[in-house]
Every structure is written in structure tokens, then in C-alpha cells.
Amino acid sequence: MLAEYLTREQVRDVDRRAVADYGMTGLVLMENAGRGCADLLCQQGTDGPVVVCCGKGNNGGDGFVIARHLDLRGFDTRVLLFGDPAELSGDAAANYRTIAAAELPIFCCPKRDQERWLDEHLAGADWIVDALLGTGSRGTPRPPFDLALREMNAHTAKKLAVDLPSGLDCDTGACAVPTFRADHTCTFVAAKTGFRNAEAKPYFGAVHIIDIGVPRKLLSDLLSH
């Protein structure tokens, strides 16, 4: 893997070129990403429930894959979805349908009593996985993500961020209030340019580069321009 940093636009370009130029599919990329995160969680070890907190975009889709692989390996896993399942689209929707059909425990964030709901479903977690916002997010997280991030941060569980901590800007490393404070970050293909910002370092913890199977030539071509 090339030891480089990727911008938000380059991240999008990797996915686009993998599909358009190399015949891969978004589902394959998402599967590899989620499975890589699940592998890392298993390597780190868990003594209790893993709570995977998912948004409506592809970062949430990665979270659905993580949950499926953890459930397959016998871990107590639950999914908290911050959005309406009917609003999911593309690869994220496909992976949601899979875990719903597999009858994984899925809980959708209500419009009321959200703090009580979060307290109930985060209770007893050994790991909390942040699959809320992803690299496309900018600025201050909106409700209900702001409340979710504060509650997730306040919990004593170990914490894993998927691709980058929610609230952290991919390009600049600027940290919104709130930003997820991860013990480990599984970032895909390469570290992101924002990780070079010293302000961001307390938020991503140990960084693990996850190979999602994109061809080396694609990355070489992308980084040579």
C-alpha cells in the first residue's frame, strides 16, 4: 500500500475509478472495508456487546457490513441507525436489507427521548463503533448526530472510528464540537490529509490502514497527478 494521504476528492476518485475503470462494484469495496474493520476488532478482542452506530450514507453501510461479520463470528452485536431505513440508498441500502433479513438487532433512533434511548442501547457496550458520517461530512454535526457523539464519547467503552472520526474534517483535520474520540481508527486505502493536523491527533487514536482491494495501479496513477 502506498504511504500517502488522500483528500476528500481523491477518496471519491478512488471509488469512482475502481468501478468505472477496473470493473469493481461499490458492494465489493464496502464489503472489503467492513470486513477489514471487523477483523481489526477481533484482533483487539472484545468481552461484551459491540454497538455499531450507523448513519444513512456509505459510512453507515460499512457499519452494516461490520455488524454482519461480527454476528457471523458469534459476537453480541447491535446496530443503532440514526435515520429512516426508507431513506437509505445504493450499497448502504443493500447491506441494510441483508442484516434486516438476517434478523440482527437493529434499533432506529426515535424522534423523542433520544438521550434515554441512547443510554439504554449503549449500556454494557464493550466497543462502540462510529459509522455515522464519513469523509464527505463538513462542519458541525447536526441533530441527532451531535447528541449521539456526545453520548458515545461519554461512555466508558472502547471506541473505533470507521474511516475517520465523525466530526473531523477529512481535508483540514478541523474538529467540530462534538467530534468522536476514537481509540482506534480504521481508515480505508490511505490516511486522510486531515490526519496531519496536530489538533486532530487526540481524536483518531491508533490508525490502521485497511486495504479494500483497489488495484495498486489505480493508486499509483491517482497520486502521480
Secondary structure as GFF3:
##gff-version 3
##sequence-region A 1 225
A	DSSP	beta_strand	5	6	.	.	.	ID=ss1
A	DSSP	alpha_helix	8	20	.	.	.	ID=ss2
A	DSSP	alpha_helix	26	44	.	.	.	ID=ss3
A	DSSP	beta_strand	50	54	.	.	.	ID=ss4
A	DSSP	alpha_helix	58	72	.	.	.	ID=ss5
A	DSSP	beta_strand	77	81	.	.	.	ID=ss6
A	DSSP	three_ten_helix	85	87	.	.	.	ID=ss7
A	DSSP	alpha_helix	90	101	.	.	.	ID=ss8
A	DSSP	beta_strand	106	108	.	.	.	ID=ss9
A	DSSP	alpha_helix	114	122	.	.	.	ID=ss10
A	DSSP	beta_strand	127	131	.	.	.	ID=ss11
A	DSSP	alpha_helix	145	154	.	.	.	ID=ss12
A	DSSP	beta_strand	158	162	.	.	.	ID=ss13
A	DSSP	beta_strand	184	188	.	.	.	ID=ss14
A	DSSP	beta_strand	191	192	.	.	.	ID=ss15
A	DSSP	three_ten_helix	193	196	.	.	.	ID=ss16
A	DSSP	three_ten_helix	198	200	.	.	.	ID=ss17
A	DSSP	alpha_helix	201	204	.	.	.	ID=ss18
A	DSSP	beta_strand	206	210	.	.	.	ID=ss19
A	DSSP	alpha_helix	216	223	.	.	.	ID=ss20
###
